[in-house]
Every structure is written in structure tokens, then in C-alpha cells.
Amino acid sequence: MESVNEDHVYDVVVVGGGTGGYSTALRAAGLGLSVALVERDLVGGTCLHRGCIPSKALLHAAGIMEGIEDGHRRWGIHAAVERVDAAVLAATRDQIVDRNFKGLVDHLHKEHVTVLAAQARVTSPRTVALQPTGNGSGELPRELTARRGLVIATGSVPRELPGLSSDGVHVLTSDQATRSDRIPKSVIVVGAGAVGLEFATFYRSFGADVTIVEVLDRVLPTEDPDVSREMARALRNKGITVHVSARMEDISRTDEDVRLTLATAGGKAPQTLTAEAMLLAIGRIPVSDSLGLDEIGVTRDRGYLVPANWDRLETSIPGVHAVGDLLPPPSLALAHASFAEGLLVAETLAGQVVAPIRYSGIPRATYSLPEAASVGLTEAEARELDTEIVVNRLPLTSVAKGLIYGQGGMLKVVAERGGPVLGIHLVGPHVTDLIAEAMLITNWEALPIEVAELIHPHPSLSEVIGEAHLTLANRRLHQLPA
């Protein structure tokens, strides 16, 4: 490691300790660079403390609840849930988060990353001024200097509705919902993207009456329409009410509930929905104000830091890089995407030649019950290419393990005729694990015949991937002709 002098000069200074920031710091340190990581709250960021990890812990518990119901309904296992202790549920969630947090702190220490609890303000392309936040101990330097580069990784916060501030009780953001120790009896979920569906199915599994409201014309509107249709069917089967193409006309709250007047398509009369709680799942906005970025000339657009060079994730000011939720599309605002961005920037600052990120090759995952996952192009995107496309769809119940699980689901493969697989889309149990194989298939530009030559274990859900590619390779086994 290069030495750190007493003037607090480092090779790399990272502002923000979420997934993008700490991955940059760890990789840079592993490459022998001296690194300072400035975080105003807790390292790990939204994903660890308010997003990915606590929400998936809760969804695991919801899956257990559904397993008990499935055991009674399908398998003759006469068990019932007497009650759910929300405090114990929350405590287990917090233990999982805390263990991950302590492991990350220890890892940063062992990699010799200097972590400073402070609010940072960029004063030049190579300097950052610090103000203490009260989360740390010890003397805090007034300023840090970065020899090689400055990395901004301050993340995002949930978007809220104008005129309706969240209170964490009756109106919640996803950040608040993951840390709540109560399960409401009824919930209106505004937004049918990944976050909205995850919370909708979580609440439903624990017995809440759930209604989803989406302004666009389908759930999971950024995914392939076949994914949306299959997910909508699953939501209906769970007893979740879904309103799409919906417009909110009025929202009010009392001490007991929230009321939403809704206008829907088709000329129907407005209706009023009432629930104990409303979850806002309408996206997130980047945290880039008050950092001093405008003053040094960094180009921003609606708060996003716009790279002048996407291959290096370098902003309009040389030496100032951005990772994570601060990046506009095609970046995906996903934790695993920000890991890749952090690695890329660290290696770039270490002087390595790094391949740029191909964002279409990054898997997208929704951890609802059932799950949805996809990678590569949708059918519509593929048909925009100047080539002929072939598509194969089959239900997960076409393989024995899918029947055993009994949750339905589907697989869709989009390929170039005579060419590589372009996209794979899944709905069903455990598909966020199956998508790893699909990610390799699409990123390695595999031909269907090449996948068909690989032998999948029987019985397994992964067989559905093998079966789909056997058919596309004209080696059809169990799949019936269309």
C-alpha cells in the first residue's frame, strides 16, 4: 500500500459508503491504493440497512408463512399459525442486518480502508471538506485530498408524493417499511415495480388486505409483457387487488387510516380506497444536492451525475467519478450493478484497462412471491434489431419440480434465428437463483444448441432452461409443439 501522509492525502477518496462506495474502496485497497471512505451514516448504505437485506429477510419469513399454508392446502399437513410476533420478526431481521454490518466494518478495517463518519462537501476535483456527524469517534480532519481520483457514491432516497409526506405509520416509504416492527391489516401499495410487488406479497403473506395502484398499464412495466401477465395472474390468485392505468385524484389521512380516490381507465366512476397504511413505491431520487458538485462544474441532470465517459464512469470533470444510484440510465440502480461499477472505477484509478459495463447483461430480479427475474433483451427490444427473432415460452410446470412447487410460473427465451440467445425472462419460485445461468448464457452469447448440449439435473427447476433450449435447437424432448 502506498503511504498515507499526515496531511490526509490518499490515492482515492470515496464519498458515500453504500454498495457502490464500499466496493470501490475495497477493490482500490486490494490493488494497493490508499483509500479514505467518508460516510455520514452507516457503511452499507440503503441496501444493507433499509433495502435489499432487511426486505429479503422479511420476504424469507413470508415464504415460510406461505409454505405453512401450502402444506395445509396441498399436502395434508394440518398445521396452523397461532399468531405472528412482529417484534421477534423485526428482531431477527435486525440481527441479520447487524451481522452483515459488523462483517463489513471488519472487512474494511482489515483492508486498511480509512472510514470517516462525516458529511462531505467537494471543494475541488481532488479535495473534500468534512463536517462531523456524531456517528464516529476520534479527531476528524478538516479536509481530504485525493491523488488519483474522487468517487461520488451518495446513493438515493425514496421518492414521495407531492403534498403527502411520509410519517412511517400510515404513509411509509420502502426505507421506513423495512425497519417497521408492525404488520398493518390493510395496505395500499402505490407503484407496481419490483419494490411495490415485494412489499405487496410480503404483507399479503401475513394476512393483510392488499391493493396495488399503478399509473402505467401493467405490473412490472419495465419487464417483458409476458412477465407482467404471469405476475398479474399470480397476484390475483393471492387475492391481491391490482389497479393499472390508474390516476390518483385525492389522498387524505386520519389518525386511523389513509384514503385514496382513484380514477381508472374505461370511464368508470372514481372509487375511494381505504387502508390502515399506504406504501409509496414510486422510485428513488439521487442524493447529490449540497455536495458542492455544481460549484466545481460537474454536470447533473435531475440530480443524476451524467458521465462524460461511460467506459470510466467519469463525470464532466476529469478525476471525479460516480457509481451507484447517482448514475442515470442505462445504469440500473441495483446493488449488484453498483458493485460492478465500484470495481470498474477502482481498477480504472489503479491504471488498469477495464472492459466497460454492458448494462443489458446485468440480471434484474424481483424478490416477490413468486419471484421474477430477467436478463438481456425483451421480445420487443429484440424485434427492433435488424434480424429475425425466435421466441420459446413454456410454463415452469412443464418440469416435474415445477409441479412439485405448485406455484405456476413461466420461462421465455428470446433468440436470434440461427444466432445467440438475446434474453431470458422468468417468473416463479427461486427464479432469482436460476437467472445466474441465464446471465451466463446471454453474456457469453451462447447459441441454443450450445445450451442444449449441457445436461441439467433431474428433477430440478433448472431443467426448464434446458428444455427451452432443446426445443430451440430442434432437439425437443418434453415440450409439446406450439
C-alpha positions as CSV (number, residue, x, y, z in Angstrom):
1,M,0.0,0.0,0.0
2,E,1.2,3.5,-0.8
3,S,1.8,5.5,2.3
4,V,-0.7,8.0,3.7
5,N,0.9,11.2,4.9
6,E,0.0,13.3,7.9
7,D,-1.8,15.8,5.6
8,H,-4.6,13.3,5.0
9,V,-3.7,12.7,1.4
10,Y,-5.0,9.4,-0.1
11,D,-4.9,7.9,-3.5
12,V,-8.6,7.6,-3.6
13,V,-11.3,9.4,-1.7
14,V,-14.8,7.9,-1.8
15,V,-17.8,9.9,-0.7
16,G,-20.6,7.5,0.3
17,G,-20.4,4.1,1.9
18,G,-23.2,2.1,0.2
19,T,-22.7,-0.8,-2.1
20,G,-21.1,1.3,-4.8
21,G,-18.9,3.3,-2.5
22,Y,-17.6,0.4,-0.3
23,S,-17.0,-1.8,-3.3
24,T,-14.9,0.9,-4.9
25,A,-13.0,1.3,-1.6
26,L,-12.4,-2.4,-1.1
27,R,-11.2,-3.1,-4.6
28,A,-8.9,0.0,-4.7
29,A,-7.4,-1.1,-1.4
30,G,-6.9,-4.6,-2.7
31,L,-5.0,-3.1,-5.6
32,G,-2.6,-1.4,-3.2
33,L,-4.1,2.1,-3.2
34,S,-4.6,4.1,-0.1
35,V,-8.3,4.8,0.4
36,A,-10.5,7.1,2.6
37,L,-14.2,6.3,2.7
38,V,-16.5,9.1,4.0
39,E,-20.0,8.1,5.2
40,R,-22.4,10.3,7.1
41,D,-24.5,7.5,8.4
42,L,-23.5,3.8,8.4
43,V,-21.4,1.9,5.9
44,G,-23.5,-0.5,3.9
45,G,-26.0,2.2,2.8
46,T,-29.6,1.7,1.9
47,C,-29.1,-1.9,0.6
48,L,-27.7,-3.2,3.9
49,H,-29.7,-1.2,6.4
50,R,-33.0,-0.2,4.7
51,G,-33.3,-2.1,1.4
52,C,-32.0,-5.3,0.0
53,I,-31.0,-7.2,3.1
54,P,-33.8,-6.4,5.6
55,S,-36.5,-6.7,2.9
56,K,-35.3,-10.1,1.7
57,A,-35.1,-11.2,5.3
58,L,-38.7,-10.3,5.7
59,L,-39.6,-12.0,2.4
60,H,-38.0,-15.2,3.7
61,A,-40.3,-15.1,6.7
62,A,-43.2,-14.5,4.3
63,G,-42.1,-17.6,2.3
64,I,-42.3,-19.7,5.5
65,M,-45.8,-18.4,6.1
66,E,-46.8,-19.4,2.5
67,G,-45.1,-22.8,3.0
68,I,-47.3,-23.5,6.0
69,E,-50.4,-22.6,4.1
70,D,-49.3,-24.7,1.1
71,G,-48.6,-27.6,3.5
72,H,-52.1,-27.5,4.8
73,R,-53.8,-26.8,1.4
74,R,-51.9,-29.3,-0.8
75,W,-50.1,-31.8,1.3
76,G,-52.4,-32.6,4.2
77,I,-50.1,-31.2,6.8
78,H,-52.6,-29.9,9.4
79,A,-50.6,-27.0,10.9
80,A,-51.7,-23.5,11.6
81,V,-50.1,-20.3,12.6
82,E,-51.4,-19.2,16.0
83,R,-50.0,-15.7,15.7
84,V,-47.0,-13.8,14.4
85,D,-44.9,-11.9,16.9
86,A,-43.9,-8.8,14.9
87,A,-41.3,-7.9,17.5
88,V,-39.5,-11.2,17.1
89,L,-39.8,-10.9,13.3
90,A,-38.2,-7.5,13.4
91,A,-35.5,-8.6,15.9
92,T,-34.4,-11.5,13.6
93,R,-34.3,-9.1,10.7
94,D,-32.2,-6.7,12.7
95,Q,-29.8,-9.5,13.8
96,I,-29.2,-10.4,10.1
97,V,-28.6,-6.7,9.2
98,D,-26.3,-6.2,12.2
99,R,-24.2,-9.3,11.5
100,N,-23.7,-8.1,7.9
101,F,-22.9,-4.6,9.1
102,K,-20.3,-5.8,11.6
103,G,-18.7,-8.1,9.0
104,L,-18.4,-5.2,6.5
105,V,-16.9,-2.9,9.1
106,D,-14.3,-5.6,10.0
107,H,-13.6,-6.2,6.3
108,L,-13.0,-2.5,5.6
109,H,-10.6,-2.4,8.6
110,K,-8.7,-5.5,7.5
111,E,-8.3,-4.0,4.0
112,H,-6.9,-0.8,5.7
113,V,-9.6,1.5,4.3
114,T,-9.8,4.6,6.5
115,V,-13.5,5.1,7.3
116,L,-14.6,8.6,8.4
117,A,-18.0,9.4,9.8
118,A,-18.7,12.8,8.3
119,Q,-20.7,14.9,6.0
120,A,-18.6,15.6,2.9
121,R,-18.5,18.6,0.6
122,V,-16.5,18.6,-2.5
123,T,-14.3,21.7,-2.7
124,S,-12.3,20.9,-5.8
125,P,-11.8,17.9,-8.1
126,R,-9.3,16.5,-5.7
127,T,-10.4,17.8,-2.3
128,V,-13.3,17.2,0.1
129,A,-14.1,19.2,3.3
130,L,-15.6,17.3,6.2
131,Q,-18.1,18.1,8.9
132,P,-18.6,15.6,11.8
133,T,-22.0,13.8,12.1
134,G,-21.7,12.4,15.6
135,N,-21.5,8.8,14.3
136,G,-17.8,8.4,14.8
137,S,-15.1,8.9,17.3
138,G,-11.7,10.4,17.3
139,E,-10.4,13.6,15.7
140,L,-11.7,14.3,12.2
141,P,-9.5,16.0,9.6
142,R,-10.9,19.2,8.1
143,E,-10.1,18.1,4.5
144,L,-9.0,15.1,2.5
145,T,-7.0,15.2,-0.7
146,A,-7.3,12.5,-3.5
147,R,-4.1,11.9,-5.5
148,R,-5.7,9.8,-8.2
149,G,-9.4,10.4,-8.1
150,L,-12.6,11.3,-6.2
151,V,-15.5,8.9,-6.3
152,I,-19.1,10.1,-5.5
153,A,-21.4,7.4,-4.3
154,T,-24.0,9.1,-2.1
155,G,-26.9,6.9,-3.3
156,S,-30.6,7.8,-3.4
157,V,-33.7,8.2,-1.2
158,P,-37.3,7.2,-1.8
159,R,-39.4,9.4,-3.9
160,E,-42.5,10.8,-2.2
161,L,-45.8,12.1,-3.5
162,P,-46.1,15.9,-3.6
163,G,-48.1,17.2,-0.7
164,L,-48.1,13.9,1.1
165,S,-45.2,13.5,3.5
166,S,-44.5,10.0,4.9
167,D,-44.9,9.5,8.6
168,G,-43.6,6.0,9.0
169,V,-47.0,4.8,10.3
170,H,-49.9,5.4,7.9
171,V,-47.8,6.6,4.9
172,L,-44.5,4.8,4.5
173,T,-41.6,4.7,2.1
174,S,-39.7,1.5,1.5
175,D,-36.9,2.7,3.7
176,Q,-39.4,3.0,6.6
177,A,-41.3,-0.2,5.9
178,T,-38.2,-2.4,6.1
179,R,-37.5,-1.1,9.6
180,S,-41.0,-1.2,10.9
181,D,-42.0,-3.6,13.7
182,R,-45.7,-3.7,12.8
183,I,-47.7,-5.5,10.1
184,P,-50.8,-3.5,9.1
185,K,-54.1,-5.2,8.5
186,S,-54.6,-3.4,5.2
187,V,-52.2,-1.7,2.8
188,I,-52.4,0.3,-0.4
189,V,-49.2,-0.1,-2.4
190,V,-48.6,2.8,-4.8
191,G,-46.3,1.5,-7.6
192,A,-46.1,-1.9,-9.2
193,G,-42.4,-2.1,-9.8
194,A,-40.1,-4.5,-8.0
195,V,-40.2,-2.8,-4.6
196,G,-44.0,-2.5,-4.8
197,L,-44.6,-6.1,-5.6
198,E,-42.1,-7.3,-3.0
199,F,-43.9,-5.5,-0.2
200,A,-47.4,-6.3,-1.6
201,T,-46.7,-10.0,-1.4
202,F,-44.9,-9.8,1.9
203,Y,-47.9,-8.0,3.5
204,R,-50.4,-10.4,1.9
205,S,-48.5,-13.4,3.2
206,F,-49.0,-12.1,6.7
207,G,-52.7,-11.7,6.2
208,A,-53.1,-8.1,5.1
209,D,-55.7,-7.0,2.6
210,V,-53.5,-5.5,-0.2
211,T,-54.3,-3.3,-3.1
212,I,-51.8,-2.2,-5.7
213,V,-52.2,1.0,-7.7
214,E,-50.1,1.6,-10.8
215,V,-50.3,4.5,-13.2
216,L,-48.9,2.5,-16.1
217,D,-50.8,-0.2,-17.9
218,R,-49.3,-3.3,-16.2
219,V,-47.4,-4.5,-13.2
220,L,-43.6,-4.7,-13.6
221,P,-43.9,-2.2,-16.5
222,T,-40.3,-2.3,-17.4
223,E,-40.2,-6.0,-17.9
224,D,-41.3,-8.2,-20.8
225,P,-45.1,-8.1,-21.1
226,D,-45.2,-11.9,-20.7
227,V,-43.6,-11.5,-17.3
228,S,-46.1,-8.8,-16.4
229,R,-49.1,-11.1,-17.4
230,E,-47.8,-14.0,-15.4
231,M,-47.1,-11.9,-12.4
232,A,-50.6,-10.3,-12.6
233,R,-52.1,-13.8,-12.6
234,A,-50.1,-14.8,-9.6
235,L,-51.2,-11.6,-7.7
236,R,-54.8,-12.3,-8.5
237,N,-54.5,-15.8,-7.2
238,K,-53.2,-14.5,-3.9
239,G,-56.2,-12.2,-3.5
240,I,-54.3,-9.0,-4.2
241,T,-56.3,-6.3,-6.0
242,V,-54.5,-4.6,-8.8
243,H,-55.5,-1.3,-10.4
244,V,-53.4,-0.4,-13.5
245,S,-53.7,2.7,-15.7
246,A,-54.9,4.4,-12.5
247,R,-54.8,8.0,-11.6
248,M,-54.8,9.2,-8.0
249,E,-57.2,12.2,-7.7
250,D,-57.1,12.7,-3.9
251,I,-55.3,11.4,-0.9
252,S,-56.1,12.1,2.8
253,R,-55.2,10.5,6.1
254,T,-56.7,10.4,9.5
255,D,-55.4,9.1,12.8
256,E,-56.6,5.6,11.8
257,D,-56.2,5.2,8.1
258,V,-55.4,6.6,4.6
259,R,-57.9,7.2,1.9
260,L,-57.2,7.3,-1.8
261,T,-59.7,8.4,-4.5
262,L,-58.8,6.6,-7.7
263,A,-59.8,7.2,-11.3
264,T,-59.2,4.3,-13.6
265,A,-59.4,3.7,-17.3
266,G,-62.6,2.8,-19.2
267,G,-64.8,5.7,-18.0
268,K,-65.6,4.0,-14.6
269,A,-66.7,6.2,-11.8
270,P,-63.9,7.2,-9.3
271,Q,-63.6,4.9,-6.3
272,T,-62.2,5.5,-2.8
273,L,-59.8,3.0,-1.3
274,T,-59.3,2.9,2.5
275,A,-56.4,1.2,4.3
276,E,-54.5,1.2,7.5
277,A,-51.3,2.1,5.7
278,M,-50.1,3.2,2.3
279,L,-46.7,2.2,1.0
280,L,-45.1,4.6,-1.5
281,A,-43.0,2.5,-4.1
282,I,-42.7,5.1,-6.8
283,G,-39.0,5.1,-7.3
284,R,-36.0,6.8,-5.8
285,I,-34.2,10.1,-6.4
286,P,-30.4,10.6,-6.3
287,V,-28.7,12.4,-3.4
288,S,-26.4,14.9,-5.0
289,D,-27.5,18.3,-3.7
290,S,-25.4,20.2,-1.2
291,L,-22.3,18.3,-2.1
292,G,-20.6,21.2,-3.9
293,L,-20.6,19.4,-7.3
294,D,-22.2,22.3,-9.2
295,E,-19.5,24.6,-8.0
296,I,-16.7,22.6,-9.4
297,G,-18.6,22.1,-12.7
298,V,-19.9,18.5,-12.5
299,T,-22.8,18.1,-15.0
300,R,-26.0,17.0,-13.3
301,D,-29.4,16.1,-14.7
302,R,-32.4,15.8,-12.3
303,G,-29.8,15.1,-9.6
304,Y,-28.0,12.3,-11.6
305,L,-24.3,12.7,-12.3
306,V,-24.0,12.3,-16.1
307,P,-20.8,10.5,-17.1
308,A,-18.8,12.2,-19.8
309,N,-17.1,8.8,-20.2
310,W,-19.3,5.7,-19.5
311,D,-16.3,3.4,-20.0
312,R,-14.7,5.0,-17.0
313,L,-17.8,6.3,-15.2
314,E,-16.0,9.6,-15.1
315,T,-18.1,12.8,-14.9
316,S,-17.6,16.0,-16.9
317,I,-14.8,16.9,-14.5
318,P,-11.7,14.6,-15.1
319,G,-10.8,12.6,-12.0
320,V,-14.3,12.8,-10.5
321,H,-16.2,9.5,-10.9
322,A,-19.7,8.4,-10.0
323,V,-21.1,5.0,-9.1
324,G,-24.5,3.5,-8.0
325,D,-27.8,5.3,-7.8
326,L,-26.3,8.6,-8.8
327,L,-25.9,7.4,-12.4
328,P,-28.8,7.8,-14.8
329,P,-30.0,5.0,-17.1
330,P,-28.7,2.8,-18.6
331,S,-27.3,2.2,-15.1
332,L,-29.9,0.1,-13.2
333,A,-29.9,1.5,-9.6
334,L,-29.3,-2.1,-8.4
335,A,-26.9,-3.2,-5.7
336,H,-25.2,-5.8,-7.9
337,A,-24.8,-3.2,-10.7
338,S,-23.2,-0.8,-8.3
339,F,-20.7,-3.5,-7.2
340,A,-19.6,-3.8,-10.8
341,E,-19.4,0.0,-11.1
342,G,-17.3,0.2,-8.0
343,L,-14.9,-2.5,-9.3
344,L,-14.6,-0.7,-12.6
345,V,-13.8,2.7,-11.1
346,A,-11.3,1.3,-8.7
347,E,-9.5,-0.6,-11.4
348,T,-9.5,2.4,-13.6
349,L,-8.0,4.6,-10.9
350,A,-5.3,1.9,-10.4
351,G,-4.4,2.3,-14.0
352,Q,-5.8,-1.0,-15.3
353,V,-7.6,-1.4,-18.7
354,V,-11.1,-2.4,-17.8
355,A,-13.9,-3.5,-20.1
356,P,-17.0,-1.2,-19.9
357,I,-20.1,-2.5,-18.3
358,R,-22.8,-3.9,-20.6
359,Y,-25.9,-3.0,-18.7
360,S,-28.2,-5.2,-20.7
361,G,-26.2,-8.1,-19.5
362,I,-26.9,-7.4,-15.8
363,P,-29.7,-9.6,-14.3
364,R,-32.8,-7.8,-13.0
365,A,-34.5,-9.5,-10.0
366,T,-37.8,-9.0,-8.2
367,Y,-38.0,-11.0,-4.9
368,S,-41.7,-11.0,-4.6
369,L,-43.7,-14.2,-4.0
370,P,-43.5,-15.6,-6.7
371,E,-40.2,-14.1,-7.9
372,A,-39.4,-12.6,-11.3
373,A,-36.0,-12.3,-13.0
374,S,-34.7,-11.4,-16.4
375,V,-31.5,-10.7,-18.3
376,G,-30.9,-9.4,-21.8
377,L,-33.5,-8.0,-24.2
378,T,-37.2,-8.2,-24.0
379,E,-39.0,-9.6,-27.1
380,A,-40.0,-6.1,-28.2
381,E,-36.4,-4.8,-27.8
382,A,-35.1,-7.8,-29.8
383,R,-37.6,-7.2,-32.6
384,E,-36.2,-3.7,-33.0
385,L,-32.9,-5.3,-34.2
386,D,-32.3,-5.9,-37.9
387,T,-32.6,-9.6,-37.6
388,E,-35.2,-12.4,-37.4
389,I,-36.2,-13.4,-33.8
390,V,-37.4,-16.7,-32.4
391,V,-39.2,-17.0,-29.1
392,N,-39.9,-20.0,-26.9
393,R,-42.3,-19.9,-23.9
394,L,-43.1,-22.7,-21.5
395,P,-44.6,-23.0,-18.0
396,L,-42.5,-23.9,-15.1
397,T,-45.0,-26.7,-14.5
398,S,-43.6,-28.4,-17.7
399,V,-40.9,-29.9,-15.5
400,A,-41.6,-32.1,-12.5
401,K,-40.0,-29.8,-9.9
402,G,-42.3,-27.0,-11.1
403,L,-45.3,-29.3,-10.4
404,I,-43.9,-30.2,-7.0
405,Y,-43.6,-26.5,-6.0
406,G,-47.1,-25.9,-7.4
407,Q,-46.7,-22.1,-7.8
408,G,-47.0,-21.8,-11.5
409,G,-44.6,-19.6,-13.3
410,M,-43.1,-19.3,-16.8
411,L,-39.9,-19.1,-18.8
412,K,-39.4,-17.1,-22.0
413,V,-36.3,-17.3,-24.2
414,V,-35.7,-14.8,-27.0
415,A,-33.0,-15.6,-29.5
416,E,-31.8,-14.6,-32.9
417,R,-32.8,-17.1,-35.6
418,G,-29.6,-19.1,-36.2
419,G,-27.8,-16.9,-33.7
420,P,-27.3,-16.4,-30.0
421,V,-29.7,-16.1,-27.1
422,L,-30.7,-12.4,-26.6
423,G,-32.8,-12.5,-23.5
424,I,-34.3,-14.9,-20.8
425,H,-37.3,-14.0,-18.6
426,L,-38.7,-16.0,-15.7
427,V,-41.5,-15.9,-13.2
428,G,-41.8,-18.4,-10.4
429,P,-40.2,-19.9,-7.3
430,H,-36.4,-19.5,-6.9
431,V,-36.0,-17.8,-10.4
432,T,-33.7,-15.1,-8.9
433,D,-31.3,-18.0,-8.5
434,L,-32.0,-19.5,-11.9
435,I,-31.2,-16.2,-13.5
436,A,-27.5,-16.7,-12.9
437,E,-27.4,-19.4,-15.5
438,A,-29.4,-17.2,-17.9
439,M,-26.9,-14.4,-17.2
440,L,-24.0,-16.6,-18.4
441,I,-26.0,-17.8,-21.5
442,T,-26.8,-14.3,-22.7
443,N,-23.5,-12.6,-21.8
444,W,-21.4,-15.4,-23.4
445,E,-23.7,-15.1,-26.5
446,A,-24.4,-18.8,-26.4
447,L,-26.3,-20.5,-29.2
448,P,-29.4,-22.5,-28.2
449,I,-27.6,-25.7,-29.5
450,E,-24.7,-25.0,-27.2
451,V,-27.0,-24.7,-24.1
452,A,-28.9,-27.8,-25.3
453,E,-25.7,-29.8,-25.2
454,L,-25.4,-29.1,-21.4
455,I,-27.1,-31.6,-19.1
456,H,-29.3,-30.2,-16.4
457,P,-30.0,-32.2,-13.2
458,H,-33.3,-34.0,-12.9
459,P,-35.6,-33.2,-11.2
460,S,-34.8,-29.5,-10.9
461,L,-36.3,-26.2,-11.8
462,S,-33.2,-25.6,-13.9
463,E,-34.4,-28.2,-16.3
464,V,-36.9,-25.7,-17.7
465,I,-33.9,-23.7,-19.1
466,G,-32.5,-26.9,-20.7
467,E,-35.9,-27.9,-22.1
468,A,-36.5,-24.5,-23.7
469,H,-33.1,-24.5,-25.4
470,L,-33.5,-28.2,-26.5
471,T,-36.7,-27.1,-28.4
472,L,-35.0,-24.1,-30.0
473,A,-32.1,-26.4,-31.1
474,N,-34.6,-28.7,-32.8
475,R,-34.0,-31.4,-30.1
476,R,-37.4,-31.2,-28.4
477,L,-37.8,-33.6,-25.5
478,H,-40.8,-33.0,-23.2
479,Q,-42.1,-29.7,-24.7
480,L,-45.1,-30.2,-26.9
481,P,-45.2,-28.5,-30.3
482,A,-46.7,-25.0,-30.2
